[in-house]
Structure formats: C-alpha cells, structure tokens
Amino acid sequence: MNPFMHQVIVQTVLRHKKKPETPSADYSSFRMAKGFRELRILTRRLLKDIILISLGIGCAAFGLESFLLPNQFIDGGVTGISLLAAEVTRLPLFILLPVINIPFVLLAYHVISRQFAIRTAIAITGLVVCIAFVHFPEVTHDRLLVAVFGGFFLGAGIGLCMRGGAVIDGTEVLAIFLSRKFSLTVGDVIIAVNVLIFSIAAWVLSVEAALYSMITYLVASKMLDFIIEGIEEYIGVTIISGQSQQISEMIKSQLGRGLTVYRGKRGYGRHGDTRDADIIYIVITRLELHRLQTEIEKIDADAFVVMSPVKDTKGGMIKKRPLAQ
C-alpha cells in the first residue's frame, strides 16, 4: 500500500479508533486492510448520497419552477411557507428559501446531528442555486395538472434528498423537536403546521388556490412515502407453531426465502401452560403473502401468525433466490 493511501486510511478511518497510547504508524496489516474496506464503503456511500441529493435538488427545482411558482400554488411545510412568503412579499424564492430555512438547519444541528445539519445546509444551498441560475420552462397552466405534477416532482425531490441523508424541507426537524418538548407525535405536529399554512393561504391567496395546494401537498406526501419506503412493500411475518420445522423447510424449499428462527416459549390456557417453541420470522413482499398463508395453513391450520408492515430492508435474502431444479 502506497504511503498516500496509508495516510488517507489513518486520517479518515483509523484515527478515530486509535487508543491514546498507540502511535499513529503502529497499525497491523489486518487493521489497515479493515480500514481500507471501511474507507471504500464510506466512499461508495458518499458518492451515492451525492447523486441522490443532486437528483432530489433537480426534481424539486423542476416542480417549483415549471408548475408551482408560475401558478401561485404552494406546498405544505417550510417549502410552503417560503412559497407563501414569496407571493406576499414578491421577493424571489431563492432569497426566501435560505433565510426561512436557517432556523431549521440550526435546529437540526441540536436535535439530530452535526453531519445531518451540514448536509441539509448543502442541499438547501444547492436548491437555491438551481432555482436562481437554472430556468425550467413552464409546462402547463391547467390547475389540476399543476397540483398533481407539481406535488409529484416536489415530493420526489424531498424524498431523494432524504435518501441521501439531508432534507430541503425542515418540517420534520421541527416536528421532532416539538414532539420531544410537548409529548406530541411527529404526525400531529406536521398536520397542525400544515393546517395553519393552508388556512393562511386561503386568506391571503384564495380558497380555491388553497384547495389546489392541498392536492399538491397530498401528492407530494404520497410521493415522498413512495421514495422513502421503496417500490416494494414488505411484510414482516412472525410464525409460532408446533410444526415450525416443517414450516421452515417449506419457506426455504418452496418460497426460496431466508428466515430467522428464535428460540422461545409459547404459552396458553388458564393455568399458563408453556412449552418450548421455535419462532420463525420472515420478510416477504405483499404479493407473496397469500401464498405463504396458504402453505402455512396446509401444514398447521392453528399456527399463530402475526403480520406487520416493514418500511424498508437491506441485506439478507430479501430477493427470492433461484430454487434448485
């Protein structure tokens, strides 16, 4: 390994794990190889985040310039506040966006993390630069199309940025902060903020514009969920049965899925009778759920099956593997 790469690994990865009494040059080949692997993972993740944030900025800027701004539509959250302020004050959006977002970036620094706040500041700056210097054409003036597709592209942009570890709308940061202060849920805070924004929009702009803007917000929210949660919807299934061995074999041989088996106890009855049991946990797509239920019922019609939604997955055998012929 050349000296330059050695120094890069030491400064970016190993320096933070070094004991005070360990000299900076005293690293084994194993530690250096492990550090190189971590550096490669961090570099790959950083490049992926940069691409996602860049795509998010482009989508959001396109939605704002081509749909929302020319038709005096707004969105919910901090972006909606900025759009509403732009309509009232006639100041350019690229000036209002950073000014209004400064408190939320500072709040993100204290509530979440320094890295998240830095990424958010960079993402907002990128959006401001894109709006100021990149001019997208107006696509349509049909109000329904503007509401739907403006929300589509804005929601996609916010979601891609969140996938990259940043936000261009600080509503979630504010919601997390207020939920901790006043024992509210994050969803309650977001709803309250948006009700206030759309109420002001109905008074300042018009009731019709506020109603169309609500459509924009709903479409953006669904698109954001779609981007964050992934294309496939996963279901986590917990199975407790006296025939757990047969069910495990069925999942592996017929469904071609990986599974996790917990050692536990199953109890029932007035006297609390308990028995040892293997508890099976598997993550599948919703399209495979019906088949899994059918196969479980064939083996044990009395099996206790619990299903819960899974937002996203990584690693493991999520995708179906080819079965041996």
MARFIVEX-348508 format. One record per atom (N, C-alpha, C, O): x, y, z. Coordinates in steps of 0.05 Angstrom, whole numbers, plus 5000, padded with zeros to 4 digits. Example, Ala and Ser with C-alpha at 12.3 -4.5 7.8 and 13.67 -1.06 7.14 Angstrom:
% MARFIVEX-348508
526448865156
524649105156
526449345156
528549345169
525749555142
527349795143
525850015157
526850235161
***
This chain:
% MARFIVEX-348508
501749765000
500050005000
501850255000
503650275016
501250444982
502950674980
502550865004
500450855017
504551035010
504351205034
501951395034
500851445055
501251495010
498951675009
496351545018
494851645035
495851295007
493451155015
493551075044
491451075058
495851005054
496250935082
495451175100
494051145120
496251415092
495651655108
492651715106
491451805126
491451675083
488551735080
486951545098
485051645111
487651295099
486151105115
486451175145
484551165160
488951245153
489451315181
487851565189
486651565210
487851765172
486552015179
483452005178
482152135194
482351845160
479451845157
478051625172
475751655180
479451395177
478051165190
479351095216
477951085237
481951035216
483250915239
483851115261
483951045285
484151375254
484851575274
482851595296
483451645320
480251555289
478151585309
477951345327
476551355348
479251115319
479050875335
481650825350
481850625365
483550995347
486250955359
486251005389
485051205398
487450835404
487850885432
489951105436
491751125420
489751255457
491551485461
494551395461
496251545452
495051155472
497851075474
498950935449
501250865448
497250905428
498050775404
499350975385
497951165377
501850935376
503051115356
501451105330
500250895323
501451325316
499851345291
500751155269
499151075252
503351075270
504350905249
504250605257
504950435240
503450545282
503450275292
500750135286
499150095304
500350065261
497949925253
498749665238
500449675221
497449445245
498049195232
496849195204
495149355197
497649005187
496648975160
493648915161
492148995143
492748765182
489948695184
488348955190
486248995178
489349125208
487849375214
487749555189
485749685184
489949555174
490049725150
488049615129
486749775116
487949355126
486049235107
483149285115
481449345098
482649265141
479949325151
479249615147
477049685140
481249785152
480850075148
480350145119
478650315112
481750005100
481350045072
478549965064
477250105047
477649745075
474849655069
472849865078
470949925064
473149965103
471350165113
471450425096
469350545091
473850505088
474150745071
472750705045
471450885035
472950465033
471550405008
468450425011
467050524994
467450315034
464550325039
463750615043
461650695032
465250775058
464551055063
464551215037
462851385033
466551165020
466751304995
464451234976
463251414964
463750974975
461550894958
458951014968
457251104952
458551014995
456151135006
455951435001
453851544996
458251575004
458351854999
457651924970
456052114965
458751774951
458051824923
455151774918
453851924903
454051564929
451151504926
449451734938
447451814926
450251834961
448752054974
448852304957
446952454954
451252364945
451552604928
449652574904
448352774897
449552344892
447852304868
444952334876
443352464862
444052214899
441252234907
440452524914
438352614906
442252664928
441652944935
441553124910
439853294908
443353074891
443353224866
440853174850
439553364840
439952924848
437452864834
435152984848
433253094836
435152984875
432953104891
432753404886
430553504884
435053534886
435053824881
433853884853
432254074850
434753734833
433653774806
430653734804
429253894792
429653514817
426753464816
425253674830
423153774820
426153764854
424753964869
424754234854
422654364853
426954314842
427154564828
425354554803
424054754796
425254324790
423454294766
420554324774
418954464761
419754194796
416954214806
416254494814
413954584808
418054634826
417554914835
417355104811
415455254808
419355094793
419455294771
417555234749
416455414736
417054974743
415454904720
412454884726
410754894708
411754854752
408954814759
407955004780
406055144776
409255014804
408055154827
408355454825
406455604828
410855554821
411255844821
409655994800
408456204807
409555904775
408056064755
405056074760
403756244750
404055884776
401155864780
400255944809
397955894816
402156054824
401556144851
400555914869
398655964885
401655684866
400955454883
403055424905
405355504901
402255324928
404255274949
404154984957
402454824948
405954904975
406054634986
405854665016
405654885027
405954445030
406054455059
408854495069
410754495054
409154515095
411754525108
413254785103
412054985096
415854775107
417555005104
417555105075
417655345070
417554925056
417355005028
414855165023
414855355008
412655075035
410155225032
410255495044
409255695033
411555525067
411955785080
413555965061
412856205058
415655855049
417256015031
415756105006
415956334998
414155924995
412555994972
410456204979
409956384963
409156175002
407156365011
408456645015
407356845008
410756645028
412156895033
413057025006
412957275004
413756864987
414456974960
412157104947
412457304934
409756984950
407357104938
406557364952
405657554939
406957384978
406157614994
408157844990
407358074986
410757784993
412757994993
413858054965
415058264961
413357874945
414357904918
417457884917
418657954897
418557774937
421457724937
421957464923
420257284924
424357434910
424957184896
425056944916
425956974939
424256714907
424256474924
427056404932
427456294954
429056444914
431756364921
432956544943
435056474954
431756764950
432556914973
431156824998
432356805019
428556774995
426956695019
427656415029
427556365053
428256235011
428755955019
430955935040
430555815061
433356045034
435456015055
434856165080
435556075102
433656405078
433056565102
431156415121
431656405145
428956305109
427056165126
428055905136
427255805157
429955775121
430955515129
433255525150
433955325162
434455765154
436655785173
435855685201
437455525212
433655765212
432955665239
432655365240
433355235260
431655245218
431254955218
433954805215
434154585225
435854925201
438454805199
439854805226
441054605235
439655035240
440755055267
439354855286
440654735303
436754825283
435254645300
436154355294
436354195312
436654295268
437554025261
440253965274
440753735281
441954165276
444554135288
444254045317
445753865327
442354155332
442054095360
440253845365
440753695383
438253805347
436353585352
437353325340
436953115352
438553335316
439353085303
442353045304
443352885320
443853175287
446853145288
448153365271
446853495255
450653405276
452153605261
452353525231
452053695214
452853265226
453153175198
450553225183
450553315160
448253155195
445753195182
445253495176
444253565155
445953665195
445553955191
447254055168
446354225153
449753965166
451554045145
450453955118
450454115099
449553705117
448453605091
445953765084
445453825060
444253825103
441853975098
442454255088
441254345069
444454385100
445254645091
446254635062
445654815046
447854435055
448854405028
446554355008
446554464987
444654185016
442354124999
440654364993
439854414971
440154525014
438554765011
440054964994
438855094976
442654994998
444255174981
444155084952
443955254934
444354824947
444254724920
441554784907
441454854884
439354754923
436654824912
436455114905
435355194885
437555284923
437455574918
439055644893
438055804876
441455534890
443055584866
441655494841
441655624820
440355254842
438955144819
436555324811
436155374787
435055424831
432755594825
433655864813
432455974796
435955964824
436956224815
438156224787
437856414772
439456004780
441056014755
440155814734
440955834711
438555614741
437555424722
434555474718
432955454737
433755544694
430955624689
429555404673
430155354650
427655284686
426055074673
423555204660
422555404670
422655084638
420355204624
417755144638
417554944652
415755314634
413055254645
411855034628
411855044604
410754834642
409654604627
406754644621
405854584598
405154724640
402254754636
401054954656
402255014676
398655054649
397255234667
394655104676
393055234690
394154854669
391854714679
392154664709
394154544717
390354764725
390654764754
390854484765
392454444783
389354304755
389454034766
392153894759
393353764777
393053934735
395653824727
397953944743
399753814751
397754214747
399754344763
399854234792
401954184802
397454204804
397354104831
398453824833
399953764852
397753644814
398653374816
401653344809
403153224825
402453454787
405253404778
407253584793
409553514797
406253824802
408053984820
408553834846
410853824854
406553714858
406953554882
408553304876
410153224893
408253184853
409752944846
412753004846
414252854858
413553204831
416453264829
417553374855
419853314861
416053544869
417053654894
417353424915
419353414929
415353254917
415553024935
417852844929
419252744946
418252794902
420452624894
423152744901
424952614910
423353014898
425853154905
426453134935
428653084943
424353184951
424753174980
425552884989
427252845005
424152684977
424752414984
427552324976
428852184991
428452404952
431152334943
433252454961
435252334968
432852704969
434652834987
434752695015
436852665026
432452615024
432352465050
433752195047
435052105066
433552065024
435051825019
438051875020
439651695028
438852115013
441652185013
442652305040
444952385042
440852305060
441652385087
441452685092
442852795108
439552825077
439153105081
436253165076
434752995067
435453415083
432753505077
432853785064
434653935070
430953845047
430654115036
428054235047
427254455038
426754105066
424454205079
424654125109
424753895116
424854335126
425454285154
423054215172
423254225196
420754145160
418354095176
418753855195
417953865218
420153645184
420553405201
422353475225
421953375247
424353645220
426153725242
424553865264
424853815288
422854055255
421254205274
419354015289
418854045313
418253825274
416353635287
417653465308
416553415329
420153375302
421653215322
422153375347
421953275369
422953625343
423653805366
421153855383
421253825407
418853925370
416453985385
415253735398
414153755420
415553505385
414553255397
415953185423
414853075441
418553245424
420053195448
419453395470
419453325494
418753635463
418153845483
415453815495
415053865519
413453745478
410653745487
409253475486
406853465488
410853265484
409752985485
407552945463
405552815468
408053055440
406353015417
407652825397
410052775398
406052705380
407152545359
408152725336
407252945333
410052615320
411152765298
408852825278
408753045266
407152625273
404952665254
403052895263
402053045246
402452905289
400653115299
401853395293
400453575285
404453425298
405753685294
405653765264
405053995257
406253575246
406353635218
403553715208
403253895192
401453565217
398753635210
397953915219
396854075205
398753985244
398054245256
399454465240
398154675234
401954425233
403454635218
402154675190
401854905182
401454455177
400254485150
397454595151
396754745132
395854535171
393254655173
393554965176
392055115163
395455055191
395955335194
396855465168
395855675161
398655325153
399655435128
397355465108
397155675095
395755255105
393555265085
391355455093
389955565076
390955495119
388955695128
389855975120
388256135111
392456035124
393556295116
393456325086
392856545076
393956105071
393856125042
391056185032
390656335013
389056065046
386256125038
385556415042
383956525027
386656535063
386156815069
387657005051
386657205041
390256945046
392057115031
391557085001
391257284986
391456844991
391156794962
388156764956
386856964948
387056524959
384256474955
383656204965
385456034968
381056144970
380355884979
380955674957
381855454964
380455744932
380955554910
383855494908
384555254905
385555694910
388455644909
389355474933
391055294930
388255514956
388955354980
388055064976
389554884984
385755024964
384754744960
386554604940
387154364944
387254734918
389054614899
391754554912
393054354906
392654734929
395254704942
395154464961
397154324965
392854404973
392554164989
392853914973
393953714982
391853924948
392353694930
395353664925
396353434925
396653884920
399553874916
400953744940
402753574937
400153824964
401353724988
400853424991
402653274998
398453334985
397753054988
399352884968
400352664975
399552974943
401052834923
404052824931
405352614928
405153054940
407953054949
408452864972
410452734973
406552854991
406852675014
406852385005
408552225015
405052304987
405052034978
407551964962
408551744964
408452154946
410952104930
413352084949
415051924945
413352244970
415552234990
415551955003
417651835006
413151865011
413051595024
413951375004
415351185012
413151414979
413951214959
416951204955
418150984953
418251434955
421151444952
422551334977
424551184975
421651405001
422951325026
422551035031
424450895039
420150935028
419450665036
420250455014
420250215020
420850554990
421550364969
419250294951
416950344958
419950174929
417950094909
416249864919
413849864917
417649654930
416249424940
415349474969
416849594985
413049384976
412149395004
412649125017
411648925008
414249135039
414948885052
413248835077
412349025090
412848585083
411348505106
413048325123
414248135113
413248395149
414648215168
412748025180
410648105191
413247765178
411447555188
412747395210
414947285206
411447385233
412347215255
410546975257
408047005259
411646735258
410046485258
410846325283
413146265287
408846255299
409146085322
407445835318
405045855317
408745605317
407345365311
408845125322
411245125326
407244915328
408544665336
409844515313
411344325318
409244605289
410444485265
412544675252
412644695228
414044805269
415845015259
418044895240
418945035222
418844645245
420944535228
419844495200
421244555180
417444395197
416244355170
415844625156
416244655132
414944825172
414445095160
417045215151
417145345130
419245175166
421845285158
422745155132
423745295115
422444895130
423244755105
421544855082
422544885060
418944905086
417245005065
418145275055
418145325031
418845455074
419645725067
422245715050
422545865031
424145535058
426645525044
426445385017
427645464997
424845165016
424845004992
422745094972
423245094948
420445184981
418245264963
418245564957
417845644934
418645724977
418746014972
421446124965
421646334953
423545974971
426246064965
427046304980
428546484970
426246325006
426746555022
428546485046
428646255054
429946685056
431446645081
429646705104
427546825101
430346605128
428746645151
430446655176
432846575176
429346745198
430646755224
428946595243
426546625244
430346435259
428846265279
429846345307
432146335313
427846435324
428446495351
427646265369
425646125364
429146225390
428446025410
426846155431
427746345444
424346065435
422646185455
420745995468
421145755467
418646095480
416545935493
413846025484
413346265479
412045845481
409245905475
407445825498
407745605509
405746005507
404045955530
401145995523
400446165507
399445845537
396545875532
395045735555
396245585571
392445785557
390845655577
390645815603
392245995608
388645745619
388145885644
390445845664
391046035679
391845625663
393945565682
396745645672
398745585685
396745775649
399345885639
401245665630
403645685635
400245455617
401945235608
403845345586
402945475567
406445295589
408445385570
409945155559
410444955572
410845185534
412444985520
414545125504
414245355495
416844985500
418945095483
417945105454
416444935445
418745315440
417845345412
419945495396
421445665407
420145415370
421845565352
420045775338
418045715326
420746035341
419246255330
420546345304
422846425304
419046335282
420046395256
419446685248
417146775252
421446815237
420947085227
421947105199
424147015193
420247215181
420947235153
419947495142
417847595150
421447615123
420547865110
420047795081
421747695067
417547855071
416847795044
415448045032
414748225047
414948035006
413348244994
410448184998
409647955003
408748384995
405848344999
404648164978
402648044983
405948144955
404947964934
405247674941
403847504930
407147614958
407747334966
406247254991
406347024999
404847445004
403647395029
401447185027
401247005045
399847195007
397647005004
398646715001
397546535014
400746684985
401846414982
402946305008
402646075015
404346485023
405546405049
403346315068
403546105081
401146465069
398946395087
397646125079
396945965096
397446085053
396245835044
398045595051
397045385060
400645615047
402445405053
402645345084
402845115092
402545555100
402445515129
399945375137
400045195154
397745445126
395145315133
395245015126
393944855139
396544945104
396744665096
398244505117
397544275123
400244625130
401944485149
400644495177
400444295191
399844735186
398644765212
396544985211
397145225211
393944905211
391745095209
391545255234
390245465233
392645175256
392445315282
394945485288
395245585310
396745515269
399145675273
398445965280
396546075268
399946085298
399446365305
401246535288
403746515289
400046705271
401546855251
401047155256
398747245256
403247305259
403047595263
404347735240
406647675233
402947925227
404048075204
404248365210
402448485222
406448495203
406748775207
408248905184
409948765171
407649155177
409049275154
411949335160
412649395183
413649315140
416449375142
417049605122
416449575099
418249825133
418650055116
420650005094
420150065070
422949875100
424949825080
426749615091
426749555115
428349485073
430149275082
432849305068
433049435047
434849175080
437449175068
438948925077
438748845100
440348795058
441848555065
440048315068
437548335064
441248085074
439647845077
438547745051
439247845030
436847545052
435747425028
432947545025
430947405029
432747795017
430147925012
429147854985
426747784981
430847854965
430047774938
430047474937
431747334949
428147364922
427847084920
430246964906
430947054884
431346754917
433646624905
432546404886
430346304890
434146334865
433246124847
433245854861
435045794876
431145704858
430945434870
432345234854
432445244829
433545034867
434944824853
432944654838
430744594847
433644584814
431944414797
432244124804
430943944792
***
